[in-house]
Amino acid sequence: MSCKSCLSRNISIFNGEIAIHFPGLVGLNEPIVWVFPKLRVCLDCGFAEFQIPEEQMRQLGDPDSVAS
């Protein structure tokens, strides 16, 4: 596969740990949604992408479902 930004084939896969915060001041009162995806990173331009698993997608859609 090639980079979606620069079309380079110099891509590597890394393990990721991402804390997703809800936006705005209201988001300060919401729990963080943790995601541990595989990251595809272009080593030429720095473009990165990952996919959020279904369970965390539900949590992002309904902040009340996130366990604190």
Residue frames as a rotation matrix with the C-alpha (Angstrom) as fourth column:
MET 1
0.573 0.819 0.000 0.00
0.819 -0.573 0.000 0.00
0.000 0.000 -1.000 0.00
SER 2
-0.450 -0.712 0.539 1.09
0.680 -0.664 -0.310 3.56
0.579 0.227 0.783 -0.53
CYS 3
-0.725 0.093 -0.682 0.66
0.503 -0.605 -0.617 6.70
-0.471 -0.791 0.392 1.57
LYS 4
0.230 0.909 0.347 -2.62
0.964 -0.165 -0.208 8.52
-0.132 0.382 -0.915 0.97
SER 5
0.693 0.005 -0.721 -0.84
0.159 -0.976 0.146 11.86
-0.703 -0.216 -0.678 1.32
CYS 6
0.180 -0.752 -0.635 2.44
-0.746 -0.525 0.410 11.58
-0.641 0.400 -0.655 -0.63
LEU 7
0.836 0.305 -0.456 2.05
-0.534 0.643 -0.549 8.17
0.126 0.703 0.700 -2.36
SER 8
-0.261 -0.964 0.054 5.29
-0.928 0.235 -0.290 6.87
0.267 -0.126 -0.955 -0.82
ARG 9
0.519 0.348 -0.781 5.59
-0.182 0.938 0.297 3.15
0.835 -0.012 0.550 -0.18
ASN 10
-0.598 -0.792 -0.120 7.77
0.053 0.110 -0.992 3.77
0.800 -0.600 -0.024 2.91
ILE 11
0.276 0.831 0.483 5.03
-0.676 -0.190 0.712 2.73
0.684 -0.523 0.509 5.37
SER 12
-0.803 -0.451 -0.391 5.48
-0.028 0.682 -0.730 1.06
0.596 -0.575 -0.560 8.77
ILE 13
0.363 0.917 -0.163 2.99
0.039 0.160 0.986 -0.31
0.931 -0.365 0.022 11.28
PHE 14
-0.788 -0.566 0.241 3.25
-0.178 -0.166 -0.970 0.63
0.589 -0.807 0.031 14.97
ASN 15
-0.184 0.704 -0.686 1.25
0.918 0.372 0.136 -0.14
0.351 -0.605 -0.715 18.10
GLY 16
-0.504 0.063 0.862 -0.66
-0.034 -0.998 0.053 2.89
0.863 -0.002 0.505 19.34
GLU 17
-0.343 0.460 -0.819 -2.17
0.938 0.117 -0.327 4.14
-0.055 -0.880 -0.472 22.58
ILE 18
-0.740 0.163 0.652 -4.58
0.168 -0.895 0.414 7.02
0.651 0.416 0.635 22.06
ALA 19
-0.551 0.587 -0.593 -6.73
0.679 -0.097 -0.728 8.86
-0.485 -0.804 -0.345 24.59
ILE 20
-0.557 0.459 0.692 -9.72
0.488 -0.493 0.720 10.47
0.672 0.739 0.050 22.89
HIS 21
-0.778 0.274 -0.565 -11.24
0.394 -0.487 -0.779 13.41
-0.489 -0.829 0.271 24.79
PHE 22
0.185 0.895 0.407 -14.69
0.982 -0.148 -0.120 14.81
-0.047 0.422 -0.906 24.13
PRO 23
-0.435 -0.454 0.778 -14.57
0.636 -0.766 -0.092 18.40
0.638 0.454 0.622 22.81
GLY 24
0.078 0.463 0.883 -15.22
-0.103 -0.877 0.469 21.64
0.992 -0.127 -0.021 24.62
LEU 25
-0.563 -0.253 0.787 -15.56
-0.737 -0.278 -0.616 22.47
0.374 -0.927 -0.030 28.28
VAL 26
0.511 0.812 0.282 -18.37
-0.859 0.483 0.166 19.92
-0.001 -0.328 0.945 28.62
GLY 27
0.591 -0.348 -0.728 -15.86
-0.160 0.834 -0.528 17.25
0.791 0.428 0.437 27.54
LEU 28
-0.443 -0.796 0.414 -13.83
-0.574 -0.103 -0.812 17.89
0.689 -0.597 -0.411 30.69
ASN 29
-0.189 0.476 0.859 -16.58
-0.923 0.213 -0.321 16.14
-0.335 -0.853 0.399 32.66
GLU 30
0.826 0.465 -0.318 -16.69
-0.557 0.759 -0.338 13.12
0.084 0.457 0.886 30.34
PRO 31
0.475 -0.675 0.565 -14.42
-0.054 0.619 0.784 10.08
-0.878 -0.402 0.258 30.69
ILE 32
-0.219 -0.667 -0.713 -11.60
-0.887 -0.168 0.429 9.52
-0.406 0.726 -0.555 28.22
VAL 33
0.915 0.386 0.122 -12.08
-0.281 0.822 -0.495 6.84
-0.291 0.419 0.860 25.55
TRP 34
-0.070 -0.987 0.145 -8.90
-0.613 0.158 0.774 4.74
-0.787 -0.035 -0.616 25.26
VAL 35
0.947 0.248 -0.205 -8.02
-0.307 0.501 -0.809 3.13
-0.098 0.829 0.550 21.92
PHE 36
0.078 -0.938 0.339 -5.05
-0.383 0.286 0.879 0.81
-0.921 -0.198 -0.336 21.24
PRO 37
0.918 0.393 -0.059 -4.95
-0.182 0.284 -0.941 0.62
-0.353 0.875 0.332 17.44
LYS 38
0.020 -0.851 0.525 -2.32
0.846 0.295 0.445 -0.41
-0.533 0.435 0.725 14.94
LEU 39
0.530 0.076 -0.845 -1.00
-0.171 -0.966 -0.194 2.82
-0.831 0.247 -0.499 13.37
ARG 40
0.412 -0.420 0.808 0.07
0.905 0.289 -0.311 2.98
-0.103 0.860 0.500 9.72
VAL 41
0.586 -0.304 -0.751 2.72
0.036 -0.916 0.399 5.69
-0.809 -0.261 -0.526 9.48
CYS 42
0.848 -0.378 0.372 4.39
0.378 -0.059 -0.924 7.07
0.371 0.924 0.093 6.37
LEU 43
0.411 -0.782 -0.468 8.08
0.719 -0.037 0.694 7.43
-0.560 -0.622 0.547 7.20
ASP 44
-0.447 -0.541 0.713 8.51
0.864 -0.467 0.187 10.04
0.231 0.699 0.676 4.46
CYS 45
-0.416 0.338 0.844 5.79
0.053 -0.918 0.394 12.62
0.908 0.209 0.364 5.20
GLY 46
-0.988 -0.030 0.153 4.49
-0.151 -0.082 -0.985 11.58
0.042 -0.996 0.076 8.65
PHE 47
-0.163 0.982 -0.099 0.92
-0.853 -0.089 0.514 10.91
0.496 0.168 0.852 7.58
ALA 48
-0.988 -0.109 0.110 -0.68
-0.152 0.815 -0.558 8.39
-0.029 -0.568 -0.822 9.98
GLU 49
-0.134 0.985 -0.108 -3.97
-0.813 -0.047 0.580 6.56
0.566 0.165 0.807 10.09
PHE 50
-0.994 -0.066 0.082 -5.78
-0.102 0.801 -0.590 4.06
-0.027 -0.596 -0.803 12.31
GLN 51
-0.284 0.940 -0.189 -9.17
-0.119 0.161 0.980 2.46
0.951 0.300 0.066 12.73
ILE 52
-0.600 0.187 0.778 -11.24
-0.799 -0.197 -0.569 2.79
0.047 -0.962 0.268 15.88
PRO 53
-0.949 0.242 -0.202 -12.76
0.241 0.970 0.031 -0.53
0.203 -0.019 -0.979 17.06
GLU 54
-0.270 0.952 0.141 -16.56
0.252 -0.071 0.965 -0.85
0.929 0.296 -0.220 17.18
GLU 55
0.203 0.359 -0.911 -16.79
0.952 0.146 0.270 -0.82
0.230 -0.922 -0.312 21.00
GLN 56
-0.529 -0.475 -0.703 -14.93
0.635 -0.771 0.043 2.50
-0.563 -0.424 0.710 21.24
MET 57
-0.879 0.306 0.367 -17.00
0.144 -0.562 0.814 3.90
0.455 0.768 0.450 18.36
ARG 58
0.123 0.955 -0.268 -20.14
0.642 0.129 0.756 3.22
0.757 -0.265 -0.597 20.44
GLN 59
0.067 -0.170 -0.983 -18.54
0.949 -0.294 0.116 4.99
-0.309 -0.941 0.142 23.40
LEU 60
-0.897 -0.426 -0.115 -17.76
0.360 -0.858 0.367 8.02
-0.255 0.288 0.923 21.25
GLY 61
-0.596 0.751 0.285 -21.36
0.156 -0.240 0.958 8.09
0.788 0.615 0.026 20.03
ASP 62
0.605 0.796 0.014 -22.74
0.067 -0.068 0.995 7.81
0.794 -0.601 -0.095 23.58
PRO 63
-0.312 -0.843 0.438 -20.44
-0.394 -0.305 -0.867 9.32
0.865 -0.443 -0.237 26.24
ASP 64
0.214 0.467 0.858 -22.74
-0.973 0.021 0.231 8.02
0.089 -0.884 0.459 29.01
SER 65
0.948 0.167 -0.272 -21.77
-0.180 0.983 -0.024 4.44
0.263 0.071 0.962 28.07
VAL 66
0.080 -0.993 -0.085 -18.09
-0.162 0.071 -0.984 5.04
0.984 0.092 -0.155 28.92
ALA 67
0.740 0.083 -0.667 -17.05
0.587 0.403 0.702 3.42
0.327 -0.911 0.250 32.19
SER 68
0.704 -0.482 0.521 -15.14
-0.523 -0.849 -0.077 5.91
0.480 -0.218 -0.850 34.33
